[in-house]
Amino acid sequence: MTVPVVEIRDVRRVYEQGDVVFEALKGVNVQINQGEMVALMGPSGSGKTTLMQIIGLLDRPSHGTYLLGGQDVTALSENERAEARNIEIGFVFQAFHLLPRLNLLENVEVPLTYAGVLPRERRERALGMLERVGLAEKAGNLPSQISGGQKQRVAVARALAGSPRLLLADEPTGNLDTRTSEEVMALFGELHAEGTTVVLVTHEPEIGAYAERVVRVRDGLIESDTRQTPRLGVSA
Ligand SMILES: Nc1ncnc2c1ncn2[C@@H]1O[C@H](COP(=O)(O)OP(=O)(O)OP(=O)(O)O)[C@@H](O)[C@H]1O
């Protein structure tokens, strides 16, 4: 039996501000297997981002256990979590977060630099990833010289350059128009078909439709967990 990529056991997250205590996650159990593409959905304030941040090692549970690739990461120190995050997780955000003064190739290289990959290999891997997302010919461009959809494809290349165990995407199409969203989701669908494990947070049913599994969060709990035939997209 293969070990799940993500195993969340009875995770609670309590936010405390002065006397006010708010339980954003109230005992969540979820398991995500290698190669799955999962959409986390649910109303505003339901706890999706909190759960995503715990899965992405940006936050830690107040209670419960998180196993990442079979390793208990619940009690890691801040530094250990940062290191595990760099190695294990690739992030794609709504706002792209490309560095404006670096060209596309250099942007994709950034996480590899942090991971200590030597320059020549860094360059080759980054270029390979830009090729994979169809942007190799623009490697020398600055982010300001490409479209929103292209920026998100660069962000995907950057997220995957270090071959992480898990690709996390938080509202990845939130800044894109419908057609461009479809292109970016088609890319996620292709990466999933190639074996990448993808977890995405979205409000939009049309975006959730690209996943093979939809986990709905409501009031800090998993409301439903269903499988579906994913929508196939048309690439750029
Ligand atoms: N740092 C914080 N301190 C206090 N409460 C918080 C904090 N972060 C989130 N919350 C609360 O926890 C709940 C869950 O927030 P979360 O951001 O996970 O929801 P969400 O489902 O991602 O919402 P949205 O779709 O609007 O982003 C909300 O009620 C929110 O107000």
The ligand as a Tripos MOL2 file, in Angstrom:
@<TRIPOS>MOLECULE
LIG
   31    33     1     0     0
SMALL
NO_CHARGES

@<TRIPOS>ATOM
      1 N1         -5.5710   35.1180   11.8490 N.pl3     1 LIG1
      2 C1         -6.8600   34.9590   12.1520 C.ar      1 LIG1
      3 N2         -7.3590   35.3600   13.3450 N.ar      1 LIG1
      4 C2         -8.6600   35.1810   13.6700 C.ar      1 LIG1
      5 N3         -9.5530   34.5750   12.8660 N.ar      1 LIG1
      6 C3         -9.1350   34.1420   11.6850 C.ar      1 LIG1
      7 C4         -7.7640   34.2990   11.2440 C.ar      1 LIG1
      8 N4         -7.6440   33.7610   10.0000 N.ar      1 LIG1
      9 C5         -8.8710   33.2940    9.6790 C.ar      1 LIG1
     10 N5         -9.7590   33.5170   10.6710 N.ar      1 LIG1
     11 C6        -11.1670   33.1260   10.6800 C.3       1 LIG1
     12 O1        -11.2730   31.7370   10.4470 O.3       1 LIG1
     13 C7        -12.3550   31.4440    9.5610 C.3       1 LIG1
     14 C8        -11.8450   30.6490    8.3810 C.3       1 LIG1
     15 O2        -11.0300   31.5070    7.5800 O.3       1 LIG1
     16 P1        -10.4080   31.0100    6.1920 P.3       1 LIG1
     17 O3         -9.5710   32.1260    5.6750 O.co2     1 LIG1
     18 O4         -9.7750   29.6950    6.3780 O.co2     1 LIG1
     19 O5        -11.7280   30.8360    5.3090 O.3       1 LIG1
     20 P2        -11.8920   30.5910    3.7530 P.3       1 LIG1
     21 O6        -12.8640   29.4790    3.6260 O.co2     1 LIG1
     22 O7        -10.5870   30.4270    3.1080 O.co2     1 LIG1
     23 O8        -12.5600   31.9440    3.2950 O.3       1 LIG1
     24 P3        -12.3800   32.7830    1.9340 P.3       1 LIG1
     25 O9        -12.9840   31.9380    0.8750 O.co2     1 LIG1
     26 O10       -13.1740   34.0270    2.2030 O.co2     1 LIG1
     27 O11       -10.9290   33.0380    1.7540 O.co2     1 LIG1
     28 C9        -12.9890   32.7740    9.2050 C.3       1 LIG1
     29 O12       -14.1300   32.9600   10.0150 O.3       1 LIG1
     30 C10       -11.9200   33.7830    9.5310 C.3       1 LIG1
     31 O13       -12.4940   35.0070    9.9430 O.3       1 LIG1
@<TRIPOS>BOND
     1     1     2 1
     2     2     3 ar
     3     2     7 ar
     4     3     4 ar
     5     4     5 ar
     6     5     6 ar
     7     6     7 ar
     8     6    10 ar
     9     7     8 ar
    10     8     9 ar
    11     9    10 ar
    12    10    11 1
    13    11    12 1
    14    11    30 1
    15    12    13 1
    16    13    14 1
    17    13    28 1
    18    14    15 1
    19    15    16 1
    20    16    17 2
    21    16    18 1
    22    16    19 1
    23    19    20 1
    24    20    21 2
    25    20    22 1
    26    20    23 1
    27    23    24 1
    28    24    25 2
    29    24    26 1
    30    24    27 1
    31    28    29 1
    32    28    30 1
    33    30    31 1
@<TRIPOS>SUBSTRUCTURE
     1 LIG1         1 GROUP 0 **** ****
